[in-house]
Amino acid sequence: METIKPIKTEQEYEFALKKLETIFHAKPNTSEGDLLEVLSLLVHEYEQKQYKIEPLSPLEALKYEMEERGLSQTGLAKRMGMSKSTISEIMNGKKQMSINFMKFLHNELGIPAHILLAY
């Protein structure tokens, strides 16, 4: 049986990833399946500590969704029934998002409310 210990270095992390690749299709409730589960947890914990991803700001989330959907400021303004200049002011950080605008972004574009409300 292999010795399992916490991942503390980048080298140990890389080794664990390589090992995961070799046992990725292990069946549950087998020794390899158990190793896969434990290594996955250790890798996840290491990644959470070393590669923490900061949440998007409301504006970053909006820009991301627009890019993903190929939606221009003009297109967003038409869908919202707003002027392009208002959208431009929001996109440039000169104007705050209204509650109705945030509701639209949540309901129509699927941007999570907790991101939109994170001011």
C-alpha positions as CSV (number, residue, x, y, z in Angstrom):
1,M,0.0,0.0,0.0
2,E,1.2,3.5,-0.8
3,T,1.9,6.1,1.8
4,I,-0.5,8.9,1.6
5,K,0.4,12.3,3.1
6,P,-0.7,15.9,2.7
7,I,0.6,17.7,-0.4
8,K,3.0,20.5,0.6
9,T,5.1,21.3,-2.4
10,E,4.6,21.9,-6.1
11,Q,6.6,18.8,-6.8
12,E,4.3,16.6,-4.6
13,Y,1.3,18.2,-6.3
14,E,2.7,17.4,-9.8
15,F,3.4,13.8,-8.6
16,A,-0.2,13.5,-7.3
17,L,-1.6,14.7,-10.5
18,K,0.3,12.1,-12.5
19,K,-0.8,9.4,-10.1
20,L,-4.4,10.5,-10.5
21,E,-4.1,10.2,-14.3
22,T,-3.0,6.6,-13.9
23,I,-5.9,5.6,-11.6
24,F,-8.6,8.0,-13.0
25,H,-10.9,5.2,-14.1
26,A,-10.6,3.1,-10.9
27,K,-13.8,1.4,-9.8
28,P,-15.4,2.6,-6.5
29,N,-14.9,0.5,-3.4
30,T,-11.6,-0.9,-4.6
31,S,-8.2,0.0,-3.2
32,E,-7.4,2.0,-6.4
33,G,-10.9,3.7,-6.1
34,D,-10.1,4.6,-2.5
35,L,-6.7,6.0,-3.5
36,L,-8.4,8.0,-6.2
37,E,-10.8,9.5,-3.8
38,V,-8.2,10.4,-1.2
39,L,-5.7,11.8,-3.7
40,S,-8.5,13.9,-5.3
41,L,-9.3,15.4,-1.9
42,L,-5.6,16.2,-1.2
43,V,-5.2,17.7,-4.7
44,H,-8.3,19.8,-4.2
45,E,-7.2,21.0,-0.8
46,Y,-3.7,22.0,-2.2
47,E,-5.3,23.8,-5.1
48,Q,-7.7,25.7,-2.8
49,K,-4.7,27.0,-0.8
50,Q,-2.2,27.6,-3.7
51,Y,-4.4,28.7,-6.6
52,K,-7.3,30.5,-5.0
53,I,-9.6,32.1,-7.6
54,E,-11.1,35.4,-6.6
55,P,-14.7,35.9,-7.5
56,L,-15.6,38.2,-10.3
57,S,-16.9,41.7,-9.7
58,P,-20.4,42.4,-11.0
59,L,-18.9,44.3,-13.9
60,E,-16.4,41.6,-14.7
61,A,-19.3,39.0,-14.6
62,L,-21.3,41.2,-17.0
63,K,-18.4,41.6,-19.4
64,Y,-17.7,37.9,-19.3
65,E,-21.4,37.0,-20.1
66,M,-21.5,39.5,-22.9
67,E,-18.4,38.1,-24.5
68,E,-19.6,34.5,-24.1
69,R,-22.9,35.4,-25.8
70,G,-21.4,37.7,-28.4
71,L,-23.6,40.4,-27.0
72,S,-22.6,44.0,-27.7
73,Q,-23.4,47.1,-25.6
74,T,-26.0,48.0,-28.3
75,G,-27.5,44.5,-28.2
76,L,-27.7,44.6,-24.4
77,A,-29.3,48.0,-24.5
78,K,-32.0,46.8,-26.9
79,R,-32.7,43.7,-24.7
80,M,-32.9,45.9,-21.6
81,G,-34.9,48.7,-23.3
82,M,-32.2,51.2,-22.2
83,S,-30.1,53.7,-24.1
84,K,-26.7,52.6,-25.3
85,S,-25.2,55.6,-23.4
86,T,-26.6,54.3,-20.1
87,I,-25.1,50.8,-20.8
88,S,-21.8,52.5,-21.7
89,E,-21.7,54.4,-18.4
90,I,-22.3,51.2,-16.5
91,M,-19.7,49.3,-18.5
92,N,-17.1,52.1,-17.8
93,G,-17.9,52.2,-14.1
94,K,-19.4,55.7,-14.2
95,K,-22.9,54.6,-13.3
96,Q,-24.0,51.9,-10.8
97,M,-26.2,49.0,-11.8
98,S,-29.8,49.5,-10.8
99,I,-31.8,46.8,-9.0
100,N,-33.9,46.2,-12.1
101,F,-30.7,46.0,-14.2
102,M,-29.3,43.4,-11.8
103,K,-32.6,41.4,-11.9
104,F,-32.4,41.4,-15.7
105,L,-28.7,40.2,-15.6
106,H,-29.7,37.4,-13.2
107,N,-32.9,36.3,-14.9
108,E,-31.9,36.8,-18.5
109,L,-28.1,36.2,-18.5
110,G,-27.9,33.8,-15.5
111,I,-25.4,35.8,-13.6
112,P,-25.6,34.6,-9.9
113,A,-27.3,37.2,-7.6
114,H,-24.5,36.8,-5.0
115,I,-22.0,38.1,-7.6
116,L,-24.2,41.0,-8.6
117,L,-24.8,42.1,-5.0
118,A,-21.1,41.9,-4.1
119,Y,-20.3,45.6,-4.0
